[in-house]
Amino acid sequence: MGGKVKAMAPVEEVDVAAARYEPLVLRAPRLTGFSLRAFVWLLESPLLGPLVTSVLKKQNNMTQMLQHTVIPDRPMFFPEFPPQEPEKGVVILGEDREPVERVEEALQCLTPYDPSGRFTSSSDEKNPFLYWKIRDFAHAYRSGITTPSAVVEHVIAGVEEWNNKKPPMPMLIYFDADDLRKQADASTKRFAQGSPISVLDGIFFAIKDDIDCFPYPSKSATTFFDKIRPVEKDAVLVARLRKCGVIFIGKANMHELGIGVTGNNPNYGTVRNPHSIDRYTGASSSGPAALVSSGLCSAAIGTDAGGSVRIPSSLCGIVGLKTTFGRTDMTGMLCNAGTAAVASPLTASVEDSMLVYSALAGCRPMDKLTLRPLPLCVPNLVSSENNDILQSVKVGKYTEWFHDVSDIEISNTCEDALSLLRNTFGCQIEEIILPELLEMRTAHLVTIGSEGFCQLNAHYQEGRRTEMTLDTRGSLALFGSFTSADYVASQRLRRRMMYYHMEAFKKVDVIATPTTGITAPRIPPSALKGESDYIVSAKLMQFIVAGNLLGFPAITVPVGHDKQGLPIGLQLIGRPWGEASLLRVASAVEELCLKRRNRPSTFYDILKT
């Protein structure tokens, strides 16, 4: 029988103040080896599969939520943003301008660059570990300290060393040392002639394997996708970066098809966390995060439909910016047809994130019509009003949710960062309530699962299913069990979540949470040939859903580490099109927490001077 029917009140009539926080209690087995293979066989069985998925969904309250609940609100099939006020203290870059011009404009908004001490001091208590920034490379090239052709040899040596470790830790799926040297040589010649293209000229970038970067293939970490979808040209945002003189080191490893948040990949090997090689990086942008964290490149471009930029950035101790839905052009990517995914930068610092963002951002023409974005802009960090704006910032925190983590050390570290922000700049920390967070998680899973299954179903049905990893096949079998009614119910919930969050944004400017509910999980030896662990995945995704289901911009900033030395990230969620405000607050948080960053145990100093 169907069970008792529940009726929700229309969202405008909900008493938010009376809402109670409900922690997630997930019921699912952790599986590897034979048990995983047997479980996937059951899920894919025409006879037994529907029974197994039905039990899973009932055990986790999905059936009650989606099929036995009356949701009176209209569905929202993609993020519908209410009109927003322009941000304060910003410089408008203009989407129609060339990427080089936008980068130069953003460069002028950063605090003046001072190279003194950057090239002479070593890490100690007085001089904490600092990553090289994009401006450090630009200074070294322009002043003749080194060249891109010299640096590229350190990059190649580092990649080869990482690949030859035991066990192998391949951060790149496609890597061509000769092509890399050619790119570096061209950049070196530009500097020798006194005509570098931009501050990004000669800067090393990695591109996630679901983004086209010609002439490299795009496999999305499968063994087959490049055979059915040849790459003919750069993705739009890759082309924008190439115009700025960026050097692409190759296609970065990832969780197969982006369906997973640990980084486990039996096809090419599981990427290891540079802070502890027996730990996962997080995913699905696992390779991009590891490459930036280890120092082998300054920036990487990933995609994020379920935390895939923010989760690995947090676990690897770097900065991950997730842009507003529609802010970046997704043309030339494998995940370009959904209503949650964006492409965004992973960088070693907030200022680098700001520079890269200024180069790659820009809507598709159709998104300008449907989403009505605010102008592309960045914070003016050298403005005399910068501190006044920071003082006026109100940060929202839902305390019960904030502290729902596996180890209180995570939320306490994030709480300390917010206290520093308040005590230093005068920001206000305001208590907020966000109802129906469990419903939001379910709506997100059904939304991205259904959209992903729809995009892959033709290949799935034509025999490619058996070429996929077991955990991918298990996830797709679950996604394929969602009905059209489940999808519409999820979009009704999406509208409710948008209402609750936009009501909160009437009181606060940003919402703060830990980025993940756990630090980097250990890689069990039994997992290297495949693993399904929905409980770990749920803990990693504990705080990321609003950025994707509702399309809000968000950023993770490293604010410390746990007692095992594993990084902890603070997430800031902003209003629609509010990237500039996020970058301003994130820059302040980063400055306050610099001394709390650890040097990764595996780190390559490619700017050896």
N, C-alpha and C positions, 0 to 999 in steps of 0.2 A: 504493500500500500504506500501511498505517497507521503504520509506523515502530516503533522499539523501545519496548517497554512498560517504564515505570519504576514501581517500587513504593516508596512512602514508608513509613517506620516510623511506628507509632502515635505521636502527639505526645508522650505521656508518656515515651517511650523515646528521644527525640531528645537527643543530646549537644549542648546549646546552646553550651557553651564551644568546641566544635570547629567550629561553623558559620562559613562563610566569607561575607563580604559580596560580593554580586554587583551591580555598577552596571548601571543600565538602559541598554540599547542598543536604541533604537527605530528601526525602518525604516518611513518613511512620507514621501510627497512633500509639499512645501508648494505649495498650489495657489490660484490666483486666476483671475478672468476666464474665458476660453474653456476653459482646461485644467480648471478647477474644474467648469464646467458639463458638460464631456465626461465627467469622472470620475464625477460624480453620476449622469449618464445610464447609465453602465456599471453602477454599483452598484445602480440601480433596475431594470435590465433583467432580466426573468424568466429569460432565457437565460444572460446573461453575468454577472449580479450574483453568483450563488453562487460562480462561479469566482474573481471578483475578491476577494470577502471571504475566501474560502478561502486565497488566496495571502497576503493581508494577515495573517491570523491565523497562518499557518505561519511567515511571515517573522519574526514577533514572538513566537514560541514559545508562542502561546496554544493551538494545537491539541495540541502535545505535553503541555502542562500540564493541560489540561482533559479530553482525550479518550484520551490514551495513558499516563495516570498512575493507578495504584491508590492511592486516598486512603482509608485504613482508618477514618477518624474519622467520627462521626455529623454530619449537617448541622446548622447553626445558622441558622434562617431569620429571626431577628431578634436583636439583641444580648441575650444572656442573661448578666446580671451576677451574679457570686457575692456573697454578703452582705458588706457593707462596715461597717467601724467608723465610728462618728460622728466628725465632724471636731472638732478642738480650737479653742477660742477663738472660737466663733461665737455668733451670736444667731439663734434659730429664728424665722422670720417667720410661718409658718403659712399653708398654702395656702388655707384656708377663710376667711381674713380678707379684708377689702376691700383692693384695690390701694393706696388712699390710706394706709391704716393700715400696710401693709407698707413703703411708701416712707418714711413718717415714721420707722419703726423702723430702716430702713437708714441714714437720714440721721443718726441718733444714733450710728451706728457709725463715722462719718467723723471725721477730725481736725477740731478747731474751725475754723470759717471765719473768715479774717482778710482783710477787704477792703482793708486799707492797702497801697498800692502797686499794687494791681490796676488801678485806674482812673486812675493818674497817670503811670506809667512807660512808656517805649517800649523796643523791642527793641534791645539792644546786647550787648556782651560780658558786662557785669555782669547784665543783664536779658535772658536769652535769650527767643526767641519762645515764647509760650505761647498756647494756645487759650483762649478764654472757656469757662468751665465752666458747668454748669447752675446752680450756686450763685451765680455771678456775675450771671447774668440775674435770678435770684430776688431777690438783694440790690438790684440796680438798680431792679427793679419796686417792691419794698416800700419803698425809701427815696425813691422819687419821682424818681430820676435820669433815668429814661425809662419808657416804657410799651410794652406789646406792640403797640399801634397805631402807635407811632413806629417800632419795630423792623421791623414788617412791610413798611413802605415800602422799607427797605433790602434786605429779602429779595426783594421783587418786582423792584426795580431790578436786583439782581444776577442773578436768573434771566433776565430779559429781555436783559441785556447778554450773558450767556453764550450764550443762544440765538441772538443776532444776530451772533456772531463769525463770521469766515470762516476755515476752514470752520465750519458750525454745530456746536455741541457740546451737544446737548440732554440735560440731566441728568434732565429730567422728561418723561414721556410725556403725563401729564394734569396741567394746571395751571390753576386758576381764581382769578384775582387777587381778584375780588369775594367769592368764598367765603372766601378767605384773610383778607380784611379783616374779614368778619363774625365769623370765629372770634377774631381779634385784638381786635376791639371788645368782644366778650363777656368776654374775659379782662381787658381794661383796666377794664371796669366792676366786675369782681369785686375787683380791686386797689383801685379808688377807694372801694369800699364796705368795704374792710378785711377781705374774706373770700375770699382766694385759696384754691383747693381743696387745693393741695399745692405742694411745691417744684417740681413739673413744670408747674404752671399757667403758661401763656404761653410754654412752651418749644417751639421749632419742630422738628418731626420730618418725615422723609420715609418713605414706605412703598413697598417694592419692588412692582413691578407684578404679582407673582403672589400678593399678599396682599389680601384684600378690605378696602376702606376706603370705606364708603358715603358719598356717592352716586357716587363715582368708579367707572368700569368697571375690570375686571381683564383685561388683554390678554395678560399674560406676554410683552409686547413682540412679539406677533404682530400681524397686521392683521385677525384674524378671531375671536379667542377670546371677545371680549365679545359677539359676535353669537350664540354658541351656549351661553354660560354667563353669564346676567345676574347682577349683584350685587344682593342683596336686603337685606343687613345687613353690619355690620362682622364681620371675623374676631374670634375670641374675644380674642386678645391686643390687637387694635386697640381693642376695646371697653374693655378694662382700662385702656389708656393714656388713652382719652378720658375715663374717669371721673376721671382725675387732672388734667384741664385741659389736656392736650397740644393744640397747634395743628398740624394736618396740612397740609403745604404742597403735597401732591399725590402722584401715583404716579410712582415713580422708574424711569428707563430700566434695562434689563438685557440680557444676552445672551438671545436669543430662546429661550423655553421653558426657560431655565436650562441649555441644552445647550452649554456652552462656558465657558472661563475667561479669555478675553481682554477681552470687552466689545464685540467687533465686532458691529454691528447695522445692516445696510443699510435696515431698515424705518424707523427713526426717526433714524438717525445714530449714529455711534460716539462714546460719551462719551470726553472727553479727560482725561488725568491733570492735576490742578491743579499738580503739581510740574514738569511738562513737557508742553505740549499736543501734542507730537508722539509721545507715548507712550500706551500702553494703561493703563487703570485696573486691569485684572484684572476677573474676573467670577465668577459671573454677576451679583452685586450691584454692578454698575458704577456706576449712578446714585447709589445710596445712599452709596457710598464717596466719590465725587467731591463730593457735596453737603456731607458732613461735613468732608472735607479742605479744601474751599474756604471753609469758614466760614459757608455759607448756612443750615445748621441744626446744632443741637447733637447730634442723634442721628438714626439711621435704623434701620429694621427690615428685615433681609434674611432669606433662607433659605439653608441650607448643607447640600447633599447630597454635594458634592465639592469643598469648600474655598471655596464661593461667598461666604462672609462673610470668611473669613480671608485669602484671596488678595488681593482688592481692598483690604482694610484695610491689609495689609502694603505693597502697591505704592503706596498713597496716603498712607502715613505716619500712620495712625490706629490705634485699638484695635478689635479685632474679637473678640467672645466667641462661641464656638460651645458651646451648652449640651449637656448629656447627652441622648441620645436618649430622648424621652418626657418631658423636663422641662417643655416648653412645649406647650400645646394647639394642634394644627395645624388645628383646625376653621376653615373659611373660607379655605383656601388651595388653590392649584391642585396642589401637590405633597404632599397630605396622606395618601397611601395607600401610601407606600413604607416601607422599613425602614432608611433612612439619613438622611433630611432632618429638619432642625430649623429653627425660626425663632429669630433671635437679634439682639442689638443691635450696631450699629456706632457708635462714639462717639469724641469727641476725647480722652477721658481715661479712666483706669481707674475713677475714682470715679463718673463719669457712667455708665459701663457697669454699675456696681454698683447705682446708683439705678434705672436703666431695667430691669435684670434683676429687681429686687425687685417692680416693677410688673407685668411681663408674664408671669412664670413661673407655672407651675401645670399639673399633668398633667390629661389627660382621665381620667374615671372608670375606663375600661377599662385604661388604662396603669397605674393604681395597683394593679390586680389582677394584671397580667402582669409588670410590671417591678419592683414593690416598691421604690419610690424611698425614699431617706433624706429626712428632713424638709427643706423649703426653708429655707435659711439663708444668711447673709452673714458675712464676717469682722468681728470687733469690732476695728477698727484703733486704737481709743483705749484698749483694754485694756492693763493693765500687763504682761500676759504676751505681748503681740504680738511684741516683739523676741526673747523666749525661744523662741517657736514658730518664728519665722524661723530662728533659730540651729540649731534641730533639723531643719530641712528638708533632705532629701536629694534632689538633682537628678540624674537619670539622663541620661547622654549616650553614645550609640553613635558613637564617634569617626569611624569610617570612613564611616558614613552622614552624620554631621554635616558632614563636609568634602566630600561629593559634590555640589558646586555648580559653576556655570559660571564663577564668579570667586571665588577664595579670599578676596577682600575681604569677601564676604558672611559666610562662616563665621568669619573672623577678628573681624569686628565683633560677631557673636553671642557668640563666645568671650570677647571683652573684657567684654561685659555680664555673663556668668556669673562672670568673675573679680571684677568689682566686687561682685557679689552675695555671693560667698564672702568677699572681703576685708573688706566692710563689716558684714555680718550674721553671718558665720561659717557660712553654709550649706556643706554638703558636696557636692562634685561626684563622682558615682560612675560608673564605667564599666559599661555594660550591653551585652548583645548581643541583638538581635532577629532571629531567623532568618526566612528565606523572605519577605523584603520584596517581591521581584518577584512571588511568588505572591499576596501581599496586594493588589498593584496590579491584577493581572488579576481577582481575585475581586471587587474593588470595581467595576471597569469593567463586568463582566458583571452584577453585582447591580443597580447603579443604571441601567445601560443597559436591561436586561430589564424592570425595574419601570417605567421611563419609557416604553418602547415599549408595554408593556401598557396603560398609562393613556391613551396617545395613539393607539393603533392604530385605534380606531373612526373617529376623525376623519381619520387618515392614509389609511384605506382608502376613505372616503367622498368623496374628492376634495380635501380640504384640503391634501394633500401639496404641491400645486403653489403654494399660497399661502405656504409656508414658505421661509425663506432656504436657499440652496444648502448651506451648511455644516451646518445643522440636518438637511436631508434626507439628506446623506451620513452623518451620525452615526446617524440613525434607521435607515438601510439596514443599517449595520453592526450596530446593536443587534438588529434584526429577524432577523439571521442566527444569533444565539445560540440554542441548543437548550435544551430542558428539562434534558437531561443536563449541559450546560454550567452551567446555573444551580445544579443540585444539587451539582455538583463545587465550585462557588464557595462554597457554604454549608458544605461540608466544610472547605474552606480557611479559611473565616471562624472556625470553631471552633478550628482550630489557632492562628490569629493571636490569638484571645482568650486562649488558654492561655499563649502566649509573653509577651504583654503583662502578664497578671495575675501571672505568675511574676516579671517585672521589677518590678512594683509591690510585691512582697514585700520588695524591697531599697530602693526609692526611693519618694518621694512624688509627684514630677512627672517627666516626661520632657521634655527641652529639645532643640529643633532650630531651624535657620533656618525661617522660615515658607515661603519659596519658594526654589527653586534658582537663580533669576535675579531681577534687579530689573526694573522696568517695561520691557517690550519696546517697540521702536519700531513705530509704525503705518506700514506701507508705503503709499504712495499707491494702489497697485494693489489694496489690501485693502478699500477703502471700499465696494465693491459686493459684498463677500463674500470670505472667506478660510478655508482649511482648513490648519492647521499643527499637527499632532499632536505634533511634537517640542517646540515652544514650550509647548504645553499640558502635556506631560509634565513639563517642567522647572518649570513653575508649580505642578504638583500633587505634586512630589517628596516632600513631607513631610506631606501633609494627610490621607492615606487612613485612618489609624487612627481619627481622630476620627469619621469617617462609617461605615465598615464595621463598626467595633466599638462605635460610639456614645459614645465617651469625650468628656468636655468638653475644650475647648482654647481658648486665647486667644493672640492675637498682639499684641505690644507693640512700638512703634517704638524702636529702639535705636541708630540712626545712619543714615548714608547713604553711598553709594559716591562715587567721585571725580567722578562726573557730577552729584552732588547728588540722586540718586534714593534714596528711603527703603529701609531694610532693617528687616525685622521679625524678632523672636525669638518662636518658638512654644513655649508650655508646654502639655503634655498631662497631664490629671489622671486620677485614679481615677474610676470611675462615681460620679455625684452629688457630685463634689468641686469644684464651682464656687467655693465659699467659699475653699478652699485656693488655688485658682488665682488668684483675685482678690487674695488677700493677697500672694502672691509677685509677681504682675504689678504690683501697686502699688509694691512695693519696687524692682523693675526700672525701672519708669517714673521713679521719683524719682531714681534713680542716673543715668539717661540723658537727663534733661530737656534739658540743654545741647547734646545732640547732635541735637536736632530742628531741621529747617530750616523756615522760613516758605515755604509754597507760592508759586510764582511768580504764580499766580492765586489771590488771597485777598480775601475780602470781610469787612470789619469791620462786622458788622451791629449790634453794640452800641456805636455811636458815641456817646461821651459828652463 
